[in-house]
Amino acid sequence: MMLVAESGQARNIDPSVERVVGEGLDWLASQQQRLGHWTAQGRYPAAMTSLAGIAMLCEGSTTMEGRYADNISRAVDYLVSQSRPNGLIGDPLRDDRYTYGHGFAMLFLSQVLGEEEDVQRRDELVDVLSNAVRFTGQAQTDAGGWGYVSARDGNGFDEGSTTITQVQGLRSCRNAGIPVPKEVIDRAVKYIKDCTLRDGGVQYSSKGGGGRPAITAAAVACLFSAGEYDDDYVPRMLKYCEQHLGGGRQNNYGHWHYAHFYYSQVQYRESGDVWDGYRDATYAKLVREAKPVTLVSGKGAVWDQGYIGAVYTTSLNLIILQLENGALPIYQR
């Protein structure tokens, strides 16, 4: 049985969780393509590569050590190769929602940077991430958010979930020592607050669209990452999330895995009985829904309830299941 240190004490991990995580990571490793990337049914290579890489980092592997060191190293090489002269990480000709991939790539690569020991690779990552931060700042809309593409390419359209991806990526870059303009973060935080409705729900866009539980959970996680713990917006958001995502509500819906990818981060930060109750219910659901598959090298596990595909859903679920490992600073309490 795996032991994880939490608050200075060893805590037992459910063997079924340990088994599913190991099998899920092995399945992900088996899906990595020759160039080092993953896709969602042939689409979104930057986003899928970043999320799969983050799931492997959560296990404790790095580019230099661990069971998935080679997979992570190849993923890093692929994303670095996708860095454009304007700073975008990704290929706008192959990805009609490239800001997702760009934001997740900033998150993944900046977490790698914190543990990277190779001087040449560190310098390369610093250069790629510095340019990526610059691109994100230039892609921000007048309202302070981001859309599926840059403000210029999207005629100023903004949307909550892509905004959260950019902010968390920027925060991770800043934590890794990459300069991030304060005004970019401040405008994004204002955007989130401007999109917060009276009941605490965060609406789809600055133009409206109604409160969305998934975006609200992401917004709370984002504000926590940005160091925002105000006594007005955050409590309302938390109440809204509890009403729509908490209380044992484990039924699937279109964005369940995305919503709980962020809501699990929020609950983990809350700690104590809040986290324990959420963890037990959510982990039991994920273990129950994992589909066993046979790999060349042994057993694997996969989740494929999401509309984007198995790599996406499996990566998100593996990150949720490994939060208590505390391997990544961005997810630590």
MOFEN-V892092 format. One record per residue. RES is the residue in three letters. PHI is phi in degrees with one decimal (NA if undefined). Layout:
<<RES;PHI> <RES;PHI>>
This chain:
<<MET;NA> <MET;-71.6> <LEU;-113.3> <VAL;-119.7> <ALA;-79.8> <GLU;-140.8> <SER;56.8> <GLY;82.9> <GLN;-123.0> <ALA;-79.6> <ARG;-126.8> <ASN;-71.9> <ILE;-103.5> <ASP;-54.8> <PRO;-57.7> <SER;-68.0> <VAL;-68.0> <GLU;-58.7> <ARG;-65.4> <VAL;-64.7> <VAL;-62.3> <GLY;-61.4> <GLU;-70.1> <GLY;-66.9> <LEU;-65.1> <ASP;-65.1> <TRP;-64.7> <LEU;-58.0> <ALA;-58.1> <SER;-70.2> <GLN;-94.4> <GLN;-67.5> <GLN;-86.7> <ARG;-57.5> <LEU;-80.4> <GLY;102.4> <HIS;-112.6> <TRP;-119.8> <THR;-136.4> <ALA;-105.0> <GLN;54.0> <GLY;87.8> <ARG;-118.8> <TYR;53.6> <PRO;-61.0> <ALA;-66.3> <ALA;-65.9> <MET;-66.9> <THR;-63.8> <SER;-67.2> <LEU;-66.7> <ALA;-63.7> <GLY;-63.5> <ILE;-63.2> <ALA;-58.8> <MET;-75.7> <LEU;-62.2> <CYS;-62.7> <GLU;-69.9> <GLY;113.8> <SER;-72.5> <THR;-128.6> <THR;-70.0> <MET;-108.2> <GLU;-139.8> <GLY;104.3> <ARG;-58.1> <TYR;-111.5> <ALA;-59.6> <ASP;-65.6> <ASN;-61.8> <ILE;-65.3> <SER;-61.1> <ARG;-67.5> <ALA;-64.9> <VAL;-61.3> <ASP;-58.3> <TYR;-62.6> <LEU;-66.0> <VAL;-60.5> <SER;-67.4> <GLN;-92.5> <SER;-72.5> <ARG;-92.5> <PRO;-56.7> <ASN;-83.8> <GLY;101.7> <LEU;-63.8> <ILE;-99.5> <GLY;142.1> <ASP;-125.2> <PRO;-63.8> <LEU;-76.6> <ARG;-106.7> <ASP;-133.9> <ASP;-81.8> <ARG;-133.8> <TYR;-71.1> <THR;-67.6> <TYR;-58.1> <GLY;-60.4> <HIS;-62.2> <GLY;-64.7> <PHE;-66.3> <ALA;-66.0> <MET;-59.3> <LEU;-63.2> <PHE;-63.6> <LEU;-66.1> <SER;-71.2> <GLN;-69.7> <VAL;-64.1> <LEU;-56.2> <GLY;-62.9> <GLU;-112.8> <GLU;-72.9> <GLU;-101.3> <ASP;-75.8> <VAL;-62.1> <GLN;-63.7> <ARG;-68.8> <ARG;-58.7> <ASP;-61.2> <GLU;-65.0> <LEU;-66.3> <VAL;-60.3> <ASP;-65.2> <VAL;-62.8> <LEU;-72.3> <SER;-61.7> <ASN;-68.3> <ALA;-64.6> <VAL;-62.2> <ARG;-60.5> <PHE;-60.6> <THR;-60.7> <GLY;-61.3> <GLN;-73.6> <ALA;-85.5> <GLN;-67.4> <THR;-82.1> <ASP;-61.7> <ALA;-78.3> <GLY;101.7> <GLY;-106.3> <TRP;-138.8> <GLY;-108.7> <TYR;-68.9> <VAL;-132.1> <SER;-64.6> <ALA;-57.1> <ARG;-67.1> <ASP;-71.0> <GLY;-105.3> <ASN;54.8> <GLY;82.0> <PHE;-65.0> <ASP;-129.5> <GLU;-157.6> <GLY;-63.6> <SER;-68.7> <THR;-69.6> <THR;-62.0> <ILE;-61.2> <THR;-59.3> <GLN;-66.9> <VAL;-65.7> <GLN;-67.2> <GLY;-64.0> <LEU;-64.0> <ARG;-61.5> <SER;-64.4> <CYS;-62.0> <ARG;-61.9> <ASN;-62.2> <ALA;-86.6> <GLY;98.6> <ILE;-84.8> <PRO;-61.9> <VAL;-127.1> <PRO;-58.5> <LYS;-60.4> <GLU;-66.6> <VAL;-67.3> <ILE;-65.5> <ASP;-60.3> <ARG;-66.9> <ALA;-69.2> <VAL;-62.6> <LYS;-62.4> <TYR;-57.7> <ILE;-60.6> <LYS;-67.1> <ASP;-65.0> <CYS;-89.9> <THR;-85.9> <LEU;-83.3> <ARG;-59.8> <ASP;-82.8> <GLY;98.8> <GLY;-73.0> <VAL;-97.4> <GLN;-77.7> <TYR;-57.8> <SER;-150.2> <SER;-64.2> <LYS;-87.8> <GLY;125.9> <GLY;107.9> <GLY;80.0> <GLY;-67.1> <ARG;-125.8> <PRO;-56.1> <ALA;-63.7> <ILE;-68.2> <THR;-64.9> <ALA;-60.2> <ALA;-62.9> <ALA;-64.9> <VAL;-63.6> <ALA;-59.7> <CYS;-65.8> <LEU;-64.1> <PHE;-60.4> <SER;-63.4> <ALA;-86.1> <GLY;79.9> <GLU;-97.7> <TYR;-129.0> <ASP;-67.0> <ASP;-96.4> <ASP;-118.0> <TYR;-67.2> <VAL;-61.3> <PRO;-59.2> <ARG;-66.5> <MET;-63.4> <LEU;-62.4> <LYS;-64.1> <TYR;-62.1> <CYS;-62.7> <GLU;-62.1> <GLN;-65.7> <HIS;-104.5> <LEU;-122.5> <GLY;-94.2> <GLY;63.1> <GLY;79.0> <ARG;-75.8> <GLN;-111.6> <ASN;-72.7> <ASN;-76.9> <TYR;-151.5> <GLY;-50.1> <HIS;-115.2> <TRP;-57.1> <HIS;-68.8> <TYR;-65.0> <ALA;-60.0> <HIS;-81.6> <PHE;-56.7> <TYR;-87.8> <TYR;-64.3> <SER;-63.5> <GLN;-63.8> <VAL;-64.3> <GLN;-65.7> <TYR;-63.2> <ARG;-67.1> <GLU;-67.4> <SER;59.8> <GLY;58.5> <ASP;-64.4> <VAL;-59.6> <TRP;-69.0> <ASP;-58.6> <GLY;-65.2> <TYR;-64.4> <ARG;-58.5> <ASP;-61.4> <ALA;-69.8> <THR;-72.0> <TYR;-64.3> <ALA;-61.3> <LYS;-63.0> <LEU;-67.2> <VAL;-64.1> <ARG;-63.5> <GLU;-93.2> <ALA;-66.7> <LYS;-97.9> <PRO;-72.0> <VAL;-135.6> <THR;-98.9> <LEU;-107.8> <VAL;-59.8> <SER;-95.8> <GLY;145.1> <LYS;-98.6> <GLY;-134.4> <ALA;-142.7> <VAL;-148.0> <TRP;-116.8> <ASP;-140.1> <GLN;-82.4> <GLY;-77.8> <TYR;-75.6> <ILE;-86.1> <GLY;134.7> <ALA;-70.0> <VAL;-61.7> <TYR;-61.6> <THR;-64.4> <THR;-65.2> <SER;-62.6> <LEU;-59.3> <ASN;-65.0> <LEU;-67.1> <ILE;-64.8> <ILE;-57.5> <LEU;-69.6> <GLN;-114.3> <LEU;-56.8> <GLU;-72.4> <ASN;-64.7> <GLY;64.0> <ALA;-76.7> <LEU;-111.7> <PRO;-55.7> <ILE;-63.6> <TYR;-102.9> <GLN;-79.2> <ARG;-73.4>>
